[in-house]
Amino acid sequence: MHSKSSESSVVPKGPGSCQEKAFTDHYQVLKDIGHGAFRKVILARHLCTGAEVAVKILPKRLWRSLTCPEKLAMKTLNHLNVIHLFQVIETHRYVYLVMEHGGRGSLFDLIPPGGM
């Protein structure tokens, strides 16, 4: 099976954003698992390895507004207690942050009432 994954092959299919070919060439969407501070978060499966990942989908304008040090920190941070960023897929309209799936629900559910 031959599939081409390039920005020119991206075909947005409505506001669902996770239907863009650059993303679906590599991942199968399993379900919505929540909403982050910026956008929705989905559970997906990598087609080659079968690994389940969490994917945060950001409109490109929000990704551009993140500062360079913040982007660099997200890409290079490597700590046992921090979710790893595996891949960034950029298309014309969206940025897909493919991250390790923690599997224990939303971080916001773990914060006690009144904050930390």
ZINORCOR-V153195 format. One record per residue. N is the residue number from 1. PSI is psi in whole degrees, 0 to 359 (* if undefined). NEAR is the number of other ideal C-beta (glycine too) atoms within 12 Angstrom. D_FIRST is the distance of its C-alpha to the first C-alpha in whole Angstrom. Layout:
n=(N & N)
psi=(PSI & PSI)
near=(NEAR & NEAR)
d_first=(D_FIRST & D_FIRST)
This chain:
n=(1 & 2 & 3 & 4 & 5 & 6 & 7 & 8 & 9 & 10 & 11 & 12 & 13 & 14 & 15 & 16 & 17 & 18 & 19 & 20 & 21 & 22 & 23 & 24 & 25 & 26 & 27 & 28 & 29 & 30 & 31 & 32 & 33 & 34 & 35 & 36 & 37 & 38 & 39 & 40 & 41 & 42 & 43 & 44 & 45 & 46 & 47 & 48 & 49 & 50 & 51 & 52 & 53 & 54 & 55 & 56 & 57 & 58 & 59 & 60 & 61 & 62 & 63 & 64 & 65 & 66 & 67 & 68 & 69 & 70 & 71 & 72 & 73 & 74 & 75 & 76 & 77 & 78 & 79 & 80 & 81 & 82 & 83 & 84 & 85 & 86 & 87 & 88 & 89 & 90 & 91 & 92 & 93 & 94 & 95 & 96 & 97 & 98 & 99 & 100 & 101 & 102 & 103 & 104 & 105 & 106 & 107 & 108 & 109 & 110 & 111 & 112 & 113 & 114 & 115 & 116)
psi=(124 & 127 & 138 & 128 & 98 & 163 & 329 & 342 & 4 & 128 & 96 & 139 & 67 & 188 & 355 & 348 & 327 & 12 & 7 & 138 & 323 & 333 & 312 & 346 & 337 & 339 & 146 & 125 & 127 & 310 & 164 & 138 & 1 & 187 & 132 & 191 & 332 & 320 & 186 & 158 & 132 & 158 & 130 & 164 & 129 & 128 & 327 & 319 & 339 & 2 & 137 & 136 & 155 & 137 & 119 & 129 & 118 & 139 & 143 & 325 & 326 & 322 & 319 & 330 & 344 & 140 & 154 & 316 & 325 & 317 & 315 & 318 & 319 & 322 & 332 & 347 & 129 & 99 & 144 & 324 & 15 & 135 & 132 & 140 & 114 & 319 & 149 & 121 & 118 & 133 & 185 & 323 & 334 & 161 & 128 & 116 & 106 & 115 & 163 & 139 & 116 & 329 & 4 & 20 & 191 & 141 & 323 & 333 & 339 & 350 & 126 & 155 & 136 & 354 & 189 & *)
near=(6 & 5 & 14 & 14 & 22 & 16 & 21 & 12 & 17 & 25 & 21 & 23 & 16 & 10 & 14 & 18 & 32 & 36 & 25 & 34 & 25 & 31 & 39 & 29 & 25 & 27 & 34 & 23 & 29 & 21 & 17 & 21 & 28 & 24 & 16 & 22 & 14 & 20 & 26 & 27 & 34 & 34 & 28 & 36 & 22 & 27 & 20 & 13 & 15 & 12 & 24 & 25 & 36 & 38 & 44 & 39 & 40 & 32 & 23 & 25 & 14 & 20 & 26 & 15 & 14 & 23 & 11 & 12 & 11 & 16 & 21 & 13 & 15 & 26 & 19 & 13 & 18 & 14 & 11 & 8 & 9 & 15 & 25 & 22 & 27 & 26 & 27 & 25 & 37 & 25 & 30 & 20 & 29 & 36 & 33 & 41 & 34 & 36 & 33 & 26 & 27 & 21 & 14 & 14 & 15 & 17 & 19 & 16 & 12 & 12 & 11 & 8 & 8 & 5 & 7 & 8)
d_first=(0 & 4 & 7 & 10 & 13 & 16 & 19 & 19 & 16 & 18 & 19 & 22 & 23 & 26 & 28 & 25 & 24 & 21 & 19 & 18 & 15 & 16 & 16 & 14 & 11 & 13 & 15 & 16 & 19 & 22 & 25 & 28 & 30 & 32 & 34 & 34 & 37 & 35 & 32 & 30 & 29 & 26 & 24 & 20 & 18 & 16 & 12 & 12 & 16 & 17 & 20 & 22 & 23 & 26 & 25 & 27 & 27 & 29 & 30 & 30 & 34 & 34 & 32 & 34 & 37 & 37 & 39 & 37 & 39 & 38 & 34 & 35 & 36 & 33 & 31 & 33 & 35 & 34 & 37 & 37 & 38 & 36 & 32 & 30 & 28 & 24 & 23 & 24 & 21 & 23 & 22 & 25 & 27 & 26 & 26 & 24 & 26 & 23 & 26 & 27 & 28 & 31 & 31 & 35 & 35 & 36 & 38 & 41 & 41 & 43 & 45 & 49 & 51 & 52 & 50 & 50)
